[in-house]
């Protein structure tokens, strides 16, 4: 029992070293010494002793929240960005990932984990390799790569701070890396529904990708732009972009890229109410995801099938598909697809007037909601459905 408690305690504190290293990196970016921080913090309501900060940076001590706020002021960093990073490191503390001999091996493994719906594993692997790397060129690329799982997990303030910091220091001649940066910023702003900024970064990403001549970057720029168009419900334009991305995906060894495009095409056709085309895209994507063991992505396709049946009025089949999706997502307790599917199931319960199902789904959603990224469209759907439940007195009887 004592051994188990000690092991658990060790896991709980495993975040201290990587988070401390991150705080050290921000301090060094600002060109500040430990003594400088101590001096600058003197006027703060909670000053920081240089010995204390040294222990924090070396993973020997956790940092008090009030002192984290002090550091954010000194480093000119949004407090939310530091909290986001702290949460990422705490969530990754219980994740075991291998060590890699090369950055490319690390990135391949990270992509595989992301595609399987395991963003914490992806984050931990890239973060750990970056901490060991001594090459600036690798660090720059890995900084941007870390924002992919961060966005997925809803750590938007950390993502924006890191990407804008990177944008301020990157070589203006490196069009491939700049394209990567603008693509990630576009994805971030699309998630936040800031479409003016998102479209600006998306256009820039595509322009720079073409300048670089990198097929990989051109593909990802088209795909990111198409994803943004989907969020804006510009389905026809999204389909055009996705067709281009799908043709490009055929050139890559990583076959799951084609599956992701097909899945997005299914979503676009669904938005257009082109149900036959959506089913064809889903069938092709299902084959791809089964081959690549991408269970979370298979779950999303089941939800799409449920949406088709729902819109065509076959509520029994819709419920079967939604529950199949939730079964596939077992083990992915914080996956955003799970929240999305539960929302669709709640919509079905409200439409059918099924009080028992509505109450059960709403209880699950209330438990899940604090741990999911706050995406505006899902939040609106959740709020409207809850209001409808009250209006119909389905929660009061």
Secondary structure as GFF3:
##gff-version 3
##sequence-region A 1 397
A	DSSP	alpha_helix	2	12	.	.	.	ID=ss1
A	DSSP	alpha_helix	15	29	.	.	.	ID=ss2
A	DSSP	alpha_helix	34	40	.	.	.	ID=ss3
A	DSSP	alpha_helix	50	57	.	.	.	ID=ss4
A	DSSP	alpha_helix	65	74	.	.	.	ID=ss5
A	DSSP	alpha_helix	79	91	.	.	.	ID=ss6
A	DSSP	three_ten_helix	92	94	.	.	.	ID=ss7
A	DSSP	alpha_helix	103	115	.	.	.	ID=ss8
A	DSSP	alpha_helix	119	132	.	.	.	ID=ss9
A	DSSP	alpha_helix	136	152	.	.	.	ID=ss10
A	DSSP	alpha_helix	156	169	.	.	.	ID=ss11
A	DSSP	alpha_helix	175	191	.	.	.	ID=ss12
A	DSSP	alpha_helix	195	212	.	.	.	ID=ss13
A	DSSP	alpha_helix	215	231	.	.	.	ID=ss14
A	DSSP	alpha_helix	235	249	.	.	.	ID=ss15
A	DSSP	alpha_helix	256	271	.	.	.	ID=ss16
A	DSSP	alpha_helix	275	291	.	.	.	ID=ss17
A	DSSP	alpha_helix	295	311	.	.	.	ID=ss18
A	DSSP	alpha_helix	315	328	.	.	.	ID=ss19
A	DSSP	alpha_helix	336	352	.	.	.	ID=ss20
A	DSSP	alpha_helix	355	369	.	.	.	ID=ss21
A	DSSP	alpha_helix	376	391	.	.	.	ID=ss22
###
